[in-house]
Amino acid sequence: MKNLAGLMKQASQMQAKMEEVQNSLNALTVEGAAGAGLVSVTLTGKGDMRAIRIDPKLADPNEVEMLQDLIMAAFADARAKVETANAEEMRKVTGGLDLPAGLKFPF
């Protein structure tokens, strides 16, 4: 019974740490860029888009397709950075243990 109480205490501490990490990730903003910085996208730590910046040089009607591609690339860049930040924070909470494949941060 003593081991169960200790396990429950550890689980409670882990949950508190997870909530703390989740709050810090909610405050995180990450910028991804494409086209040598002509397009940038800012995401939150949860992956929600907060801002997009497009260099005025790209406002040419003949370049709409390229602009669309750059926006997608900038978003993908920012999203990858968010996933890396999430994984790093999770490793801190789990003491370096890798989570099983498919198990991700709770959002």
C-alpha positions as CSV (number, residue, x, y, z in Angstrom):
1,M,0.0,0.0,0.0
2,K,2.9,2.3,0.7
3,N,4.2,1.9,-2.9
4,L,0.7,2.8,-4.2
5,A,0.7,6.0,-2.2
6,G,4.1,6.9,-3.5
7,L,3.0,6.2,-7.0
8,M,-0.1,8.3,-6.6
9,K,2.1,11.2,-5.3
10,Q,4.5,10.9,-8.3
11,A,1.5,10.9,-10.7
12,S,0.1,14.0,-9.0
13,Q,3.5,15.8,-9.3
14,M,3.8,14.7,-12.9
15,Q,0.4,16.1,-13.6
16,A,1.3,19.4,-12.0
17,K,4.5,19.6,-14.1
18,M,2.5,18.8,-17.2
19,E,0.1,21.6,-16.5
20,E,3.0,24.0,-15.9
21,V,4.6,23.0,-19.2
22,Q,1.3,23.3,-21.1
23,N,0.8,26.8,-19.7
24,S,4.4,27.8,-20.8
25,L,3.8,26.4,-24.3
26,N,0.5,28.3,-24.5
27,A,2.6,31.5,-24.0
28,L,5.2,30.5,-26.6
29,T,5.2,32.0,-30.0
30,V,7.3,30.6,-32.9
31,E,8.0,32.2,-36.3
32,G,8.5,30.2,-39.5
33,A,9.7,31.7,-42.7
34,A,9.9,30.9,-46.4
35,G,11.3,32.5,-49.5
36,A,14.3,33.9,-47.7
37,G,12.0,35.7,-45.3
38,L,9.6,37.1,-47.8
39,V,6.7,35.3,-46.0
40,S,6.6,34.6,-42.3
41,V,4.0,32.9,-40.1
42,T,3.8,33.2,-36.3
43,L,2.2,30.3,-34.3
44,T,1.5,29.7,-30.7
45,G,2.9,26.7,-28.8
46,K,-0.4,24.9,-29.6
47,G,0.0,25.5,-33.3
48,D,-2.6,28.2,-33.7
49,M,-1.7,30.9,-36.3
50,R,-1.4,34.3,-34.7
51,A,0.2,36.4,-37.5
52,I,1.3,36.3,-41.1
53,R,3.7,38.7,-42.8
54,I,4.0,39.0,-46.5
55,D,6.7,41.2,-48.1
56,P,4.9,43.8,-50.3
57,K,7.1,42.7,-53.3
58,L,5.0,39.6,-53.5
59,A,1.8,41.4,-53.9
60,D,2.1,41.0,-57.7
61,P,-1.1,39.4,-59.2
62,N,1.2,37.3,-61.5
63,E,2.9,35.8,-58.4
64,V,-0.2,34.5,-56.5
65,E,0.7,30.8,-56.9
66,M,4.2,31.4,-55.6
67,L,2.8,33.4,-52.7
68,Q,0.4,30.6,-51.8
69,D,3.3,28.1,-51.9
70,L,5.5,30.3,-49.6
71,I,2.7,30.7,-47.1
72,M,2.3,26.9,-46.9
73,A,6.1,26.5,-46.5
74,A,6.3,29.2,-43.8
75,F,3.4,27.5,-41.9
76,A,5.1,24.1,-42.2
77,D,8.4,25.6,-40.9
78,A,6.7,27.2,-37.9
79,R,4.7,24.1,-37.2
80,A,7.9,22.0,-37.1
81,K,9.5,24.4,-34.6
82,V,6.4,24.2,-32.4
83,E,6.6,20.4,-32.4
84,T,10.3,20.5,-31.5
85,A,9.6,22.9,-28.7
86,N,6.8,20.6,-27.4
87,A,9.0,17.6,-27.6
88,E,11.8,19.4,-25.7
89,E,9.4,20.5,-22.9
90,M,8.0,16.9,-22.6
91,R,11.5,15.5,-22.3
92,K,12.1,17.9,-19.4
93,V,8.9,16.7,-17.6
94,T,9.4,13.0,-18.3
95,G,13.1,13.1,-17.2
96,G,14.3,12.3,-20.7
97,L,12.1,9.3,-21.3
98,D,10.8,9.1,-24.8
99,L,7.1,8.7,-25.2
100,P,5.8,5.8,-27.1
101,A,5.1,6.4,-30.8
102,G,1.8,8.1,-31.3
103,L,1.5,9.4,-27.8
104,K,1.7,13.2,-27.9
105,F,1.3,16.1,-25.7
106,P,-2.4,16.6,-24.7
107,F,-3.5,18.9,-27.5
